[in-house]
Amino acid sequence: MNPYSFHCGDDTWEPEAGALAINGYTDETIRQFQDYYDAYYEFKHWMDSVWGNTADGSTVRPSVAGYNVGFDIPFIRRYLSKNDVKYGDILSHRSIDIMSVYRWFQHIDIAPSGSARLIDACLWADIELDPHDALADIIATR
């Protein structure tokens, strides 16, 4: 696999140098990324472990939580539908978007008005965040 190409079904794209730079990546860090197919099967295994039927026959439909998950869910849904239709609608169940909570705080004048980026919410809540780092985003919104 070319470490500079990312595949989603039949689509292939090359990351732009500016996008790599703003996210703190270099050619070297890209070469160290997990193989696309290994990542997909690891994610699929995790999905199998959290979604489905329990021993008593009830269906588990986990909620997706995060900051601005409305941005992430369509991307993940497209990825899943191109690779495994079993999970095509799993993310349609329910989501908990912490950004909406922060916007509500802004609306009732608890948080400063203006931008509602994750970095702004973290600065307001005194939560340390390394911008443009997906794992840091997850840790900040836990």
Contacts in CASP RR format, 6 or more apart in sequence:
PFRMAT RR
TARGET T0000
AUTHOR 0000-0000-0000
METHOD contacts of the structure
MODEL  1
MNPYSFHCGDDTWEPEAGALAINGYTDETIRQFQDYYDAYYEFKHWMDSV
WGNTADGSTVRPSVAGYNVGFDIPFIRRYLSKNDVKYGDILSHRSIDIMS
VYRWFQHIDIAPSGSARLIDACLWADIELDPHDALADIIATR
1 35 0 8 1.000
1 36 0 8 1.000
1 37 0 8 1.000
3 30 0 8 1.000
3 31 0 8 1.000
3 33 0 8 1.000
4 14 0 8 1.000
4 15 0 8 1.000
4 27 0 8 1.000
4 30 0 8 1.000
5 12 0 8 1.000
5 13 0 8 1.000
5 14 0 8 1.000
6 12 0 8 1.000
6 13 0 8 1.000
6 15 0 8 1.000
6 36 0 8 1.000
7 36 0 8 1.000
8 78 0 8 1.000
8 79 0 8 1.000
8 82 0 8 1.000
8 83 0 8 1.000
9 82 0 8 1.000
9 83 0 8 1.000
10 82 0 8 1.000
11 82 0 8 1.000
15 25 0 8 1.000
15 30 0 8 1.000
20 26 0 8 1.000
20 27 0 8 1.000
20 30 0 8 1.000
22 132 0 8 1.000
23 132 0 8 1.000
23 133 0 8 1.000
24 132 0 8 1.000
34 42 0 8 1.000
40 83 0 8 1.000
44 83 0 8 1.000
44 84 0 8 1.000
44 87 0 8 1.000
47 80 0 8 1.000
47 87 0 8 1.000
47 90 0 8 1.000
50 60 0 8 1.000
50 62 0 8 1.000
51 60 0 8 1.000
51 61 0 8 1.000
51 62 0 8 1.000
51 87 0 8 1.000
51 90 0 8 1.000
52 59 0 8 1.000
52 60 0 8 1.000
52 61 0 8 1.000
53 59 0 8 1.000
53 60 0 8 1.000
54 60 0 8 1.000
61 90 0 8 1.000
61 93 0 8 1.000
61 94 0 8 1.000
62 90 0 8 1.000
62 93 0 8 1.000
63 93 0 8 1.000
63 94 0 8 1.000
63 95 0 8 1.000
63 96 0 8 1.000
64 72 0 8 1.000
64 73 0 8 1.000
64 91 0 8 1.000
64 93 0 8 1.000
64 94 0 8 1.000
64 95 0 8 1.000
64 96 0 8 1.000
65 95 0 8 1.000
65 96 0 8 1.000
65 97 0 8 1.000
65 98 0 8 1.000
65 141 0 8 1.000
66 72 0 8 1.000
66 95 0 8 1.000
66 96 0 8 1.000
66 97 0 8 1.000
66 98 0 8 1.000
66 99 0 8 1.000
66 138 0 8 1.000
66 141 0 8 1.000
67 97 0 8 1.000
67 98 0 8 1.000
67 99 0 8 1.000
67 118 0 8 1.000
67 121 0 8 1.000
67 137 0 8 1.000
67 140 0 8 1.000
67 141 0 8 1.000
68 97 0 8 1.000
68 99 0 8 1.000
68 118 0 8 1.000
69 95 0 8 1.000
69 96 0 8 1.000
69 97 0 8 1.000
69 99 0 8 1.000
70 95 0 8 1.000
70 97 0 8 1.000
73 91 0 8 1.000
73 95 0 8 1.000
76 91 0 8 1.000
77 88 0 8 1.000
77 89 0 8 1.000
77 91 0 8 1.000
77 92 0 8 1.000
80 87 0 8 1.000
80 88 0 8 1.000
80 90 0 8 1.000
80 91 0 8 1.000
81 87 0 8 1.000
81 88 0 8 1.000
98 121 0 8 1.000
98 141 0 8 1.000
99 116 0 8 1.000
99 118 0 8 1.000
99 121 0 8 1.000
102 111 0 8 1.000
102 116 0 8 1.000
102 121 0 8 1.000
102 124 0 8 1.000
103 116 0 8 1.000
105 111 0 8 1.000
106 112 0 8 1.000
106 113 0 8 1.000
106 114 0 8 1.000
106 116 0 8 1.000
111 121 0 8 1.000
111 124 0 8 1.000
112 120 0 8 1.000
112 124 0 8 1.000
114 120 0 8 1.000
118 129 0 8 1.000
118 131 0 8 1.000
118 137 0 8 1.000
118 140 0 8 1.000
118 141 0 8 1.000
119 129 0 8 1.000
119 131 0 8 1.000
121 127 0 8 1.000
122 128 0 8 1.000
122 129 0 8 1.000
122 140 0 8 1.000
123 129 0 8 1.000
127 140 0 8 1.000
128 140 0 8 1.000
129 136 0 8 1.000
129 137 0 8 1.000
129 140 0 8 1.000
130 136 0 8 1.000
END
